[in-house]
Amino acid sequence: MRLFIHPPPPSLSLYNIYMYISISQPVRGLSPGPGPLTPLKEPSWRRIADARDRYLERQQAKSAAELVLKKEAKRTRKKPDGGAKLSTSVTCCYGCGSPLQITEADAPGYVDPETYELKKRHRQLKTVICGRCKLLSHGHMITAVGGRGGYPGGKQFVTAEELRDRLSHLRNEKTLIVKLVDIIDFNGSFLGRIRDLVGSNPIILVVTKVDLLPKGTDLNCIGDWVVEATVKKKLNVISVHLTSSKSLVGIAGVISEIQKEKKGRDVYILVRSSKRWKSAFINAALKMMSYKDPVAAAARKYKPVQSAVPGTTLGPIEIQAFHGGGKIFDMPGVHLHHRQAAVVQSEDLPFLAPKSHLRGQTFPVVSGNGRHGEAGCGLAGFSLFWGGLVRVDVLKALPQTRLTFYGPRSLKVHMVPTAEADDFYLNELGSLLTPPTGRERAEAWEGLQMERHLKIRYEDDKRPPCDIAISGLGWVAVEPAAAAGGVDLEETTGDLDFIVWVPKPVEIFWYEYREMTEEEEELRPRWYF
């Protein structure tokens, strides 16, 4: 009978298996059998022993490797890199979010050393406002852009790359995003690629300044247009709200939506451009919330500074605003070089801020008898100057086509023949064409260096063919006279040809009207007013 080793019980460990085999093996050189022990051939016994040893070595090596890999995985396991979280260890100015400092008097966050030490001793640094915010709250025009009335070098001003780095951690956190958009400058204030920043977190889109739209504007059409534009940008939001921070219209609806969707998460207020309406919205929301929430009422005492100067908020401002937990983070906007506010002097910024309902300036003017007043043959061959910031050359247009300029009332529109446009601009810049205001600023003005050629096919006389938007200023509606003044002429379709001139960094957006597809209709978010 050959050597036979019984299989060990399944409950034995690896070490016990080794001992079981060692004890069960026959005496060297002998073979078990029914009779007396018989000698076992040396090669057969050696093969069995070598196989046993190799099996044990493989099992031990496998167990040791699994143990090492398990320990290594625990040691190297890290959370996904979502960027650095917002630091709360450094005390910041509650008005602008800049870290408090006592060394550079011309930089944001500066506090008098004696005041700083006194507040630090009493642990009241969170109630300190910096010198720059004090001046802004008293109406001083102090921008955050170096060379534009701001402090030297433009230190601490937020660039687009820095803002994205600060917000990169939101992808891996559970937050609620409130995205603000200016209805007067929709594309210019729209923060692009927001999904790369916030991941799958829910987004509430808040459209501000609806109180500045021309009187008689159908807000139903505005809401539908905003929803269509949002869907076309492939941005899925849970709701759209039309609001006014000044009249508090729509603010209650936004607060209700935030309370419904917050669910214990922090709320981040995001905006693309550095404008005053972000802080105005937060102040309006805190005012509405303070009626029922004592925590929000206490937060109003130390609220962000609101100013007409772009770039007021320079760092994230943490606001304790909810009784049940959670915070509001007022994030700084980005300084956008393509907006008109980036090219004018700080003294001329009030010209760009509309203070009341927009009132369209239409050209050519239609007289009471239905005939065009200033240009009997239409707009072709004429140039229109919108202050000193925009020039529109009409190369080709239908007789019934009209241009309506919607923007600040302080910017007047002047129409002259295109052949005289260059001389008219040089002679009237700084006096009739403002901004820039004054001869000194006009001489330092670099002029309208950037042009864009627009060719438009006009086929539907029942609706405007397009709008031409100037970033940071307003828009120009290209519309048929039949829609605006009831003029009925023979030619109703044709080509329109324009050249739009603006300062070099300023962008021009072109809105064309089209119907939504069935797929886009299904993805439409709800909108409220």
RODO-2510 file (C-alpha; in nm, 4 decimals, decimal comma):
residues 529
     n   res          X          Y          Z
     1     m     0,0000     0,0000     0,0000
     2     r     0,1357     0,3370    -0,1003
     3     l     0,1895     0,6367     0,1284
     4     f    -0,1451     0,8137     0,1893
     5     i    -0,1906     1,1245     0,3974
     6     h    -0,5463     1,1947     0,5079
     7     p    -0,6720     1,5460     0,4197
     8     p    -0,6790     1,7730     0,7251
     9     p    -1,0066     1,8971     0,8673
    10     p    -1,1261     2,2266     0,7126
    11     s    -1,1199     2,4045     1,0487
    12     l    -0,7422     2,3805     1,0801
    13     s    -0,5298     2,6896     1,0223
    14     l    -0,2313     2,7040     0,7859
    15     y     0,0067     2,6408     1,0733
    16     n    -0,2001     2,3442     1,2001
    17     i    -0,2087     2,2015     0,8474
    18     y     0,1703     2,2161     0,8416
    19     m     0,1884     2,0375     1,1783
    20     y    -0,0735     1,7840     1,0693
    21     i     0,1289     1,6917     0,7626
    22     s     0,4527     1,6802     0,9621
    23     i     0,3037     1,4453     1,2212
    24     s     0,1258     1,2306     0,9647
    25     q     0,4318     1,1736     0,7461
    26     p     0,5942     0,8294     0,7667
    27     v     0,9261     0,7558     0,9209
    28     r     1,2085     0,8234     0,6757
    29     g     1,2751     0,5267     0,4597
    30     l     0,9682     0,3231     0,5637
    31     s     0,6366     0,2703     0,3887
    32     p     0,3127     0,1888     0,5790
    33     g     0,1267    -0,1206     0,4843
    34     p    -0,0884    -0,4001     0,6167
    35     g     0,2122    -0,5974     0,7239
    36     p     0,5479    -0,5003     0,8627
    37     l     0,6961    -0,1695     0,7454
    38     t     0,8634    -0,1956     0,4121
    39     p     1,1390     0,0306     0,2880
    40     l     1,0233     0,3259     0,0696
    41     k     1,2219     0,4182    -0,2324
    42     e     1,4256     0,7348    -0,1743
    43     p     1,3161     0,9240    -0,4915
    44     s     0,9418     0,8746    -0,4235
    45     w     0,9664     0,9959    -0,0658
    46     r     1,1765     1,2963    -0,1675
    47     r     0,9292     1,4037    -0,4352
    48     i     0,6454     1,3981    -0,1832
    49     a     0,8409     1,6007     0,0717
    50     d     0,9509     1,8580    -0,1886
    51     a     0,5932     1,9013    -0,3106
    52     r     0,4775     1,9536     0,0461
    53     d     0,7459     2,2138     0,1110
    54     r     0,6707     2,4032    -0,2111
    55     y     0,2997     2,4096    -0,1295
    56     l     0,3652     2,5476     0,2174
    57     e     0,6041     2,8124     0,0831
    58     r     0,3545     2,9314    -0,1771
    59     q     0,0742     2,9567     0,0778
    60     q     0,2914     3,1454     0,3252
    61     a     0,4169     3,3855     0,0572
    62     k     0,0629     3,4492    -0,0630
    63     s    -0,0613     3,5211     0,2887
    64     a     0,2305     3,7530     0,3607
    65     a     0,1791     3,9431     0,0326
    66     e    -0,1921     3,9920     0,1020
    67     l    -0,1134     4,1254     0,4489
    68     v     0,1463     4,3701     0,3152
    69     l    -0,0817     4,4946     0,0367
    70     k    -0,3669     4,5439     0,2819
    71     k    -0,1517     4,7559     0,5128
    72     e    -0,0166     4,9551     0,2180
    73     a    -0,3667     5,0268     0,0880
    74     k    -0,4772     5,1563     0,4280
    75     r    -0,1730     5,3825     0,4525
    76     t    -0,2036     5,5295     0,1014
    77     r    -0,5824     5,5557     0,0861
    78     k    -0,6789     5,9272     0,0535
    79     k    -0,9853     6,1204    -0,0361
    80     p    -1,0095     6,2533    -0,3946
    81     d    -0,8119     6,5692    -0,4442
    82     g    -1,0726     6,8403    -0,4386
    83     g    -0,8469     7,1366    -0,3711
    84     a    -0,7875     7,3183    -0,0482
    85     k    -1,0899     7,3987     0,1605
    86     l    -1,1651     7,7517     0,2666
    87     s    -0,9480     7,8434     0,5621
    88     t    -1,1257     7,9768     0,8684
    89     s    -0,8158     8,0146     1,0845
    90     v    -0,7282     8,3604     0,9436
    91     t    -0,9516     8,6443     1,0583
    92     c    -1,0855     8,8451     0,7657
    93     c    -1,2690     9,1727     0,7194
    94     y    -1,6412     9,1038     0,7279
    95     g    -1,6992     9,3672     0,4603
    96     c    -1,4741     9,2362     0,1803
    97     g    -1,3243     8,9075     0,3022
    98     s    -0,9605     9,0264     0,2908
    99     p    -0,7301     8,8979     0,5681
   100     l    -0,6782     9,1647     0,8340
   101     q    -0,3284     9,3156     0,8352
   102     i    -0,1462     9,6132     0,9906
   103     t     0,1516     9,6558     0,7553
   104     e     0,0273     9,7915     0,4170
   105     a    -0,1968    10,0931     0,4617
   106     d    -0,2886    10,1080     0,0895
   107     a    -0,3921     9,7426     0,0633
   108     p    -0,7268     9,5838     0,1513
   109     g    -0,7635     9,4461     0,5010
   110     y    -0,5589     9,7198     0,6651
   111     v    -0,6548     9,8062     1,0223
   112     d    -0,4963    10,0600     1,2535
   113     p    -0,2479     9,8716     1,4795
   114     e    -0,3990    10,0085     1,8008
   115     t    -0,7496     9,9060     1,6960
   116     y    -0,6242     9,5652     1,5879
   117     e    -0,4515     9,4952     1,9209
   118     l    -0,7524     9,6161     2,1198
   119     k    -0,9966     9,3977     1,9278
   120     k    -0,7586     9,1032     1,9434
   121     r    -0,7267     9,1375     2,3188
   122     h    -1,1038     9,1246     2,3566
   123     r    -1,1427     8,8525     2,0900
   124     q    -1,3528     9,0775     1,8685
   125     l    -1,1547     9,0661     1,5428
   126     k    -1,4570     8,9251     1,3591
   127     t    -1,6323     9,2590     1,4153
   128     v    -1,3548     9,4647     1,2510
   129     i    -1,3933     9,6286     0,9108
   130     c    -1,0873     9,7380     0,7120
   131     g    -1,0091    10,0940     0,6026
   132     r    -1,0919    10,0297     0,2367
   133     c    -1,4427     9,9077     0,3230
   134     k    -1,5003    10,2155     0,5398
   135     l    -1,4230    10,4394     0,2428
   136     l    -1,6425    10,2301     0,0102
   137     s    -1,9341    10,2462     0,2539
   138     h    -1,9070    10,6270     0,2473
   139     g    -1,9284    10,6451    -0,1320
   140     h    -1,5601    10,6602    -0,2282
   141     m    -1,4800    10,5004    -0,5638
   142     i    -1,1887    10,2714    -0,4761
   143     t    -1,1573     9,9860    -0,7224
   144     a    -0,9482     9,6745    -0,6787
   145     v    -0,7789     9,7035    -1,0167
   146     g    -0,4282     9,8449    -1,0162
   147     g    -0,4043    10,1576    -1,2285
   148     r    -0,7824    10,2197    -1,2229
   149     g    -0,8035    10,4242    -0,9073
   150     g    -0,7185    10,1258    -0,6905
   151     y    -0,4195    10,0443    -0,4769
   152     p    -0,0783     9,9895    -0,6410
   153     g    -0,0201     9,6556    -0,8103
   154     g    -0,3714     9,5251    -0,7659
   155     k    -0,2698     9,2889    -0,4852
   156     q    -0,5174     9,0314    -0,3586
   157     f    -0,7490     9,0853    -0,6547
   158     v    -0,9107     8,7577    -0,7619
   159     t    -0,8335     8,6209    -1,1068
   160     a    -1,0426     8,3598    -1,2844
   161     e    -0,7826     8,0891    -1,2159
   162     e    -0,7603     8,1748    -0,8454
   163     l    -1,1377     8,1685    -0,8072
   164     r    -1,1589     7,8255    -0,9689
   165     d    -0,8843     7,6967    -0,7371
   166     r    -1,0744     7,8248    -0,4349
   167     l    -1,3942     7,6596    -0,5515
   168     s    -1,2427     7,3301    -0,6656
   169     h    -1,3200     7,1627    -0,3314
   170     l    -1,6947     7,2006    -0,3971
   171     r    -1,6915     6,9038    -0,6360
   172     n    -1,6457     6,6614    -0,3461
   173     e    -1,8636     6,8324    -0,0857
   174     k    -2,2375     6,8401    -0,0362
   175     t    -2,3326     7,2039    -0,0908
   176     l    -2,6113     7,4108    -0,2404
   177     i    -2,5078     7,6498    -0,5177
   178     v    -2,6875     7,9793    -0,5778
   179     k    -2,5715     8,1213    -0,9103
   180     l    -2,6410     8,4893    -0,9780
   181     v    -2,6833     8,6357    -1,3271
   182     d    -2,7431     8,9972    -1,4299
   183     i    -3,0380     9,0228    -1,6697
   184     i    -2,8890     9,3410    -1,8194
   185     d    -2,5665     9,1543    -1,9060
   186     f    -2,6742     8,7910    -1,9177
   187     n    -2,3849     8,6361    -2,1108
   188     g    -2,1220     8,8664    -1,9650
   189     s    -2,2173     8,7709    -1,6084
   190     f    -2,2758     8,3997    -1,6710
   191     l    -2,0127     8,1815    -1,5012
   192     g    -1,9108     7,9212    -1,7584
   193     r    -1,8145     7,5584    -1,6938
   194     i    -1,9822     7,5690    -1,3546
   195     r    -2,0333     7,1925    -1,3543
   196     d    -1,6542     7,1492    -1,3477
   197     l    -1,6541     7,3440    -1,0207
   198     v    -1,9597     7,2223    -0,8344
   199     g    -1,9959     6,8685    -0,9651
   200     s    -2,3419     6,7217    -0,9100
   201     n    -2,4488     6,9682    -0,6391
   202     p    -2,7901     7,1297    -0,6997
   203     i    -2,7926     7,4773    -0,8551
   204     i    -3,0470     7,7547    -0,8108
   205     l    -3,0221     8,0192    -1,0844
   206     v    -3,1122     8,3691    -0,9634
   207     v    -3,1629     8,6419    -1,2257
   208     t    -3,1280     8,9885    -1,0732
   209     k    -3,2205     9,3444    -1,1735
   210     v    -3,5525     9,2591    -1,3356
   211     d    -3,6835     9,5900    -1,1960
   212     l    -3,4555     9,7726    -1,4435
   213     l    -3,6141     9,6198    -1,7518
   214     p    -3,8184     9,8606    -1,9671
   215     k    -4,1708     9,9275    -1,8485
   216     g    -4,4237     9,6951    -2,0017
   217     t    -4,1750     9,4070    -2,0376
   218     d    -4,3503     9,0704    -2,0328
   219     l    -4,1736     8,8786    -1,7550
   220     n    -4,3236     8,5553    -1,8822
   221     c    -4,1239     8,6018    -2,2022
   222     i    -3,8124     8,6915    -1,9978
   223     g    -3,8495     8,3773    -1,7858
   224     d    -3,8930     8,1578    -2,0928
   225     w    -3,5949     8,3213    -2,2610
   226     v    -3,3704     8,2661    -1,9557
   227     v    -3,4774     7,9026    -1,9336
   228     e    -3,4092     7,8522    -2,3055
   229     a    -3,0656     8,0124    -2,2740
   230     t    -2,9866     7,7939    -1,9718
   231     v    -3,0906     7,4761    -2,1495
   232     k    -2,8829     7,5682    -2,4544
   233     k    -2,5802     7,6055    -2,2277
   234     k    -2,6306     7,2420    -2,1173
   235     l    -2,6644     7,3584    -1,7574
   236     n    -2,9238     7,1677    -1,5555
   237     v    -3,0630     7,3723    -1,2678
   238     i    -3,3432     7,2865    -1,0273
   239     s    -3,5163     7,6265    -1,0551
   240     v    -3,4848     7,9766    -1,2038
   241     h    -3,5908     8,2903    -1,0132
   242     l    -3,6438     8,6443    -1,1452
   243     t    -3,5590     8,8860    -0,8640
   244     s    -3,4810     9,2431    -0,7679
   245     s    -3,2581     9,3119    -0,4683
   246     k    -3,3755     9,6727    -0,4557
   247     s    -3,7517     9,6122    -0,4472
   248     l    -3,7167     9,2623    -0,2908
   249     v    -3,9267     9,1146    -0,5720
   250     g    -3,8749     8,7383    -0,5915
   251     i    -3,6370     8,7242    -0,2922
   252     a    -3,8887     8,5373    -0,0746
   253     g    -3,9173     8,2668    -0,3406
   254     v    -3,5393     8,2215    -0,3496
   255     i    -3,5217     8,1931     0,0301
   256     s    -3,8017     7,9363     0,0296
   257     e    -3,6196     7,7323    -0,2359
   258     i    -3,2927     7,7529    -0,0389
   259     q    -3,4622     7,6351     0,2804
   260     k    -3,6248     7,3505     0,0890
   261     e    -3,3081     7,2298    -0,0872
   262     k    -3,0430     7,3153     0,1747
   263     k    -3,0920     7,0050     0,3920
   264     g    -2,8148     7,0991     0,6339
   265     r    -2,5653     7,1920     0,3622
   266     d    -2,3706     7,5154     0,3274
   267     v    -2,4847     7,7644     0,0634
   268     y    -2,2360     7,9177    -0,1793
   269     i    -2,3236     8,2363    -0,3667
   270     l    -2,1417     8,2275    -0,7012
   271     v    -2,1172     8,5003    -0,9603
   272     r    -1,8904     8,5447    -1,2584
   273     s    -1,8153     8,9163    -1,2552
   274     s    -1,7190     9,1582    -0,9792
   275     k    -2,0323     9,3678    -0,9390
   276     r    -2,2300     9,5224    -0,6579
   277     w    -2,5482     9,3221    -0,7114
   278     k    -2,4016     9,0073    -0,5486
   279     s    -2,3635     9,1733    -0,2100
   280     a    -2,6964     9,3508    -0,2673
   281     f    -2,8675     9,0139    -0,3137
   282     i    -2,7145     8,8730     0,0063
   283     n    -2,8199     9,1807     0,2040
   284     a    -3,1723     9,1549     0,0643
   285     a    -3,1891     8,7837     0,1502
   286     l    -3,0676     8,8466     0,5057
   287     k    -3,3298     9,1193     0,5431
   288     m    -3,6101     8,8844     0,4398
   289     m    -3,4785     8,5999     0,6562
   290     s    -3,4368     8,8231     0,9627
   291     y    -3,8147     8,8527     1,0018
   292     k    -3,8385     8,4900     1,1175
   293     d    -3,4803     8,3813     1,1897
   294     p    -3,2924     8,5505     1,4807
   295     v    -2,9608     8,4146     1,3515
   296     a    -3,0083     8,5971     1,0194
   297     a    -3,1112     8,9110     1,2094
   298     a    -2,7824     8,9006     1,4021
   299     a    -2,5869     8,8431     1,0798
   300     r    -2,7235     9,1683     0,9310
   301     k    -2,5120     9,3659     1,1778
   302     y    -2,1935     9,2475     1,0097
   303     k    -2,3017     9,2083     0,6489
   304     p    -2,0823     9,2460     0,3366
   305     v    -2,0162     9,5978     0,2117
   306     q    -2,2244     9,7053    -0,0873
   307     s    -2,0672     9,9500    -0,3329
   308     a    -2,1040    10,0610    -0,6934
   309     v    -1,7358     9,9802    -0,7492
   310     p    -1,6573     9,6400    -0,9068
   311     g    -1,4425     9,4102    -0,6965
   312     t    -1,5705     9,4995    -0,3509
   313     t    -1,5501     9,1384    -0,2267
   314     l    -1,1921     9,0120    -0,2402
   315     g    -1,2195     8,6930    -0,0351
   316     p    -1,4783     8,4409     0,0829
   317     i    -1,7054     8,5834     0,3534
   318     e    -1,8597     8,3326     0,5916
   319     i    -2,2054     8,4301     0,7187
   320     q    -2,3947     8,2459     0,9930
   321     a    -2,7468     8,2860     0,8585
   322     f    -2,9487     7,9732     0,9429
   323     h    -3,0967     7,8798     1,2769
   324     g    -3,0811     7,5088     1,2013
   325     g    -2,7153     7,5116     1,0978
   326     g    -2,5296     7,5781     0,7757
   327     k    -2,3579     7,8895     0,6457
   328     i    -2,3733     8,1255     0,3517
   329     f    -2,0417     8,1899     0,1734
   330     d    -2,0194     8,5133    -0,0229
   331     m    -1,7570     8,4278    -0,2833
   332     p    -1,5629     8,6979    -0,4708
   333     g    -1,6421     8,7637    -0,8323
   334     v    -1,3843     8,7585    -1,1090
   335     h    -1,2453     9,0752    -1,2632
   336     l    -1,3445     9,0391    -1,6275
   337     h    -1,1353     9,2363    -1,8744
   338     h    -1,4030     9,1999    -2,1427
   339     r    -1,6520     9,4260    -1,9627
   340     q    -1,6847     9,7992    -2,0149
   341     a    -1,6197     9,8601    -1,6437
   342     a    -1,2642     9,7302    -1,6952
   343     v    -1,1701     9,9986    -1,9490
   344     v    -1,3186    10,3196    -1,8057
   345     q    -1,1766    10,5262    -1,5215
   346     s    -1,3255    10,4859    -1,1742
   347     e    -1,4743    10,8371    -1,1949
   348     d    -1,6785    10,7300    -1,4995
   349     l    -1,8167    10,4082    -1,3462
   350     p    -2,1456    10,5719    -1,2381
   351     f    -2,2254    10,6236    -1,6084
   352     l    -2,2411    10,2441    -1,6513
   353     a    -2,4743    10,1747    -1,3578
   354     p    -2,8427    10,2099    -1,4502
   355     k    -3,0437    10,3504    -1,1600
   356     s    -3,3968    10,3249    -1,2995
   357     h    -3,5975    10,1522    -1,5715
   358     l    -3,4111    10,1172    -1,8988
   359     r    -3,5568    10,3350    -2,1698
   360     g    -3,4791    10,2384    -2,5265
   361     q    -3,3346    10,4914    -2,7697
   362     t    -3,4637    10,4015    -3,1165
   363     f    -3,3064    10,4994    -3,4508
   364     p    -3,4089    10,6137    -3,7004
   365     v    -3,6795    10,8164    -3,5293
   366     v    -4,0245    10,7607    -3,6776
   367     s    -4,2359    11,0742    -3,7094
   368     g    -4,6097    11,0946    -3,6482
   369     n    -4,6946    11,0352    -4,0154
   370     g    -4,5114    10,7024    -4,0139
   371     r    -4,2040    10,8238    -4,2042
   372     h    -3,8481    10,7960    -4,0858
   373     g    -3,7299    11,1269    -3,9524
   374     e    -3,3499    11,1431    -3,9452
   375     a    -3,2772    10,8998    -4,2258
   376     g    -3,5425    10,8944    -4,4939
   377     c    -3,3849    10,5949    -4,6680
   378     g    -3,3269    10,3928    -4,3493
   379     l    -3,0096    10,3193    -4,1536
   380     a    -2,7836    10,2082    -4,4397
   381     g    -2,4779    10,4310    -4,4667
   382     f    -2,5055    10,5720    -4,1141
   383     s    -2,3027    10,5211    -3,7952
   384     l    -2,4439    10,5315    -3,4434
   385     f    -2,2298    10,6197    -3,1400
   386     w    -2,3387    10,4961    -2,7963
   387     g    -2,1515    10,7456    -2,5828
   388     g    -1,7809    10,7089    -2,6465
   389     l    -1,7854    10,3340    -2,5868
   390     v    -1,9657    10,1785    -2,8864
   391     r    -1,9947    10,2520    -3,2565
   392     v    -2,2281    10,0691    -3,4941
   393     d    -2,1755    10,1078    -3,8694
   394     v    -2,4784    10,0033    -4,0753
   395     l    -2,3494     9,8765    -4,4091
   396     k    -2,6738     9,7212    -4,5299
   397     a    -3,0251     9,7229    -4,3862
   398     l    -3,3838     9,7032    -4,4958
   399     p    -3,5762    10,0315    -4,5015
   400     q    -3,8021     9,9220    -4,2145
   401     t    -3,5209     9,8003    -3,9849
   402     r    -3,4671     9,9913    -3,6613
   403     l    -3,2058     9,9746    -3,3852
   404     t    -3,3102    10,0259    -3,0226
   405     f    -3,0369    10,0820    -2,7631
   406     y    -3,1109     9,9585    -2,4087
   407     g    -2,8664    10,0712    -2,1434
   408     p    -2,7942    10,3457    -1,8890
   409     r    -2,9876    10,6636    -1,9603
   410     s    -2,6752    10,8745    -1,9143
   411     l    -2,5269    10,7265    -2,2341
   412     k    -2,6764    10,9100    -2,5298
   413     v    -2,6868    10,7764    -2,8855
   414     h    -2,5820    10,9987    -3,1787
   415     m    -2,6258    10,9130    -3,5477
   416     v    -2,4074    11,0589    -3,8238
   417     p    -2,3218    10,9532    -4,1801
   418     t    -2,0502    10,6881    -4,1850
   419     a    -1,8304    10,9091    -4,4052
   420     e    -1,8166    11,1682    -4,1246
   421     a    -1,7985    10,9229    -3,8331
   422     d    -1,4199    10,9287    -3,7775
   423     d    -1,3961    11,3079    -3,7575
   424     f    -1,7083    11,3276    -3,5421
   425     y    -1,5625    11,0821    -3,2906
   426     l    -1,2283    11,2641    -3,2659
   427     n    -1,3866    11,6059    -3,2210
   428     e    -1,6671    11,5148    -2,9797
   429     l    -1,4983    11,2512    -2,7610
   430     g    -1,4981    11,3688    -2,4003
   431     s    -1,7628    11,6373    -2,4517
   432     l    -2,0655    11,5144    -2,6496
   433     l    -1,9554    11,1499    -2,6520
   434     t    -1,9046    11,0420    -2,2906
   435     p    -1,7543    10,8479    -2,1199
   436     p    -1,4655    10,9186    -2,1129
   437     t    -1,5405    11,2564    -1,9567
   438     g    -1,3112    11,5546    -1,9942
   439     r    -1,0329    11,6292    -2,2370
   440     e    -0,7616    11,4731    -2,0229
   441     r    -0,9313    11,1351    -2,0070
   442     a    -1,0251    11,1608    -2,3758
   443     e    -0,6596    11,2122    -2,4723
   444     a    -0,5585    10,9045    -2,2688
   445     w    -0,8416    10,6995    -2,4219
   446     e    -0,7143    10,4232    -2,6513
   447     g    -1,0202    10,4377    -2,8752
   448     l    -1,2453    10,1742    -3,0311
   449     q    -0,9896     9,9229    -3,1522
   450     m    -1,1931     9,6038    -3,1741
   451     e    -1,4499     9,5421    -3,4472
   452     r    -1,6922     9,2634    -3,5224
   453     h    -1,8666     9,2109    -3,8525
   454     l    -2,2215     9,0774    -3,8182
   455     k    -2,4256     8,9465    -4,1099
   456     i    -2,7855     8,8663    -4,0257
   457     r    -3,0516     8,7029    -4,2388
   458     y    -3,3902     8,8593    -4,1653
   459     e    -3,6744     8,6253    -4,2594
   460     d    -3,9507     8,6613    -3,9981
   461     d    -4,1133     9,0049    -3,9781
   462     k    -4,3169     8,9033    -3,6694
   463     r    -4,0216     8,8819    -3,4324
   464     p    -3,6819     9,0566    -3,3957
   465     p    -3,4029     8,8867    -3,5896
   466     c    -3,1414     8,9238    -3,3117
   467     d    -3,0007     9,1268    -3,0225
   468     i    -2,6443     9,2592    -3,0074
   469     a    -2,5202     9,2620    -2,6460
   470     i    -2,2233     9,4718    -2,5304
   471     s    -2,0607     9,3157    -2,2250
   472     g    -2,1090     9,5316    -1,9160
   473     l    -2,3255     9,7930    -2,0875
   474     g    -2,6535     9,6689    -2,2380
   475     w    -2,7876     9,5505    -2,5699
   476     v    -2,9059     9,6704    -2,9090
   477     a    -3,2306     9,5227    -3,0414
   478     v    -3,2445     9,4786    -3,4177
   479     e    -3,6148     9,4843    -3,4897
   480     p    -3,8580     9,5460    -3,7753
   481     a    -4,0571     9,8677    -3,7754
   482     a    -4,3784     9,6624    -3,7967
   483     a    -4,3086     9,5190    -3,4520
   484     a    -4,2120     9,8533    -3,3013
   485     g    -4,4025    10,1242    -3,4822
   486     g    -4,6596     9,9628    -3,7094
   487     v    -4,4879    10,0580    -4,0350
   488     d    -4,5855     9,8284    -4,3199
   489     l    -4,3493     9,8356    -4,6174
   490     e    -4,3120     9,6033    -4,9124
   491     e    -3,9708     9,4603    -4,8225
   492     t    -4,0001     9,2298    -4,5238
   493     t    -3,7027     8,9954    -4,5655
   494     g    -3,3397     9,0378    -4,6591
   495     d    -2,9833     9,0651    -4,5287
   496     l    -2,8561     9,2985    -4,2558
   497     d    -2,4898     9,3938    -4,2394
   498     f    -2,3287     9,5692    -3,9380
   499     i    -1,9837     9,6471    -3,8023
   500     v    -1,9706     9,6968    -3,4245
   501     w    -1,6708     9,8804    -3,2722
   502     v    -1,5802     9,8601    -2,9001
   503     p    -1,2662     9,9052    -2,6864
   504     k    -1,0201     9,6218    -2,7368
   505     p    -1,0930     9,3859    -2,4423
   506     v    -1,4721     9,4259    -2,4522
   507     e    -1,6719     9,1310    -2,5861
   508     i    -1,9755     9,1373    -2,8153
   509     f    -2,2475     8,8730    -2,7853
   510     w    -2,5064     8,7986    -3,0492
   511     y    -2,8456     8,6511    -2,9560
   512     e    -3,0359     8,4832    -3,2375
   513     y    -3,3908     8,3657    -3,1897
   514     r    -3,4832     8,0039    -3,2568
   515     e    -3,7341     7,7524    -3,1331
   516     m    -3,6375     7,4887    -2,8767
   517     t    -3,6243     7,1216    -2,9692
   518     e    -3,8454     6,8598    -2,8005
   519     e    -3,5484     6,7281    -2,6035
   520     e    -3,4691     7,0765    -2,4744
   521     e    -3,8339     7,1304    -2,3821
   522     e    -3,8235     6,8210    -2,1604
   523     l    -3,5157     6,9507    -1,9742
   524     r    -3,6633     7,2930    -1,8998
   525     p    -3,6297     7,3838    -1,5307
   526     r    -3,9075     7,5615    -1,3413
   527     w    -3,8905     7,9386    -1,3168
   528     y    -4,0524     8,1670    -1,0587
   529     f    -4,1237     8,5347    -1,0146
***
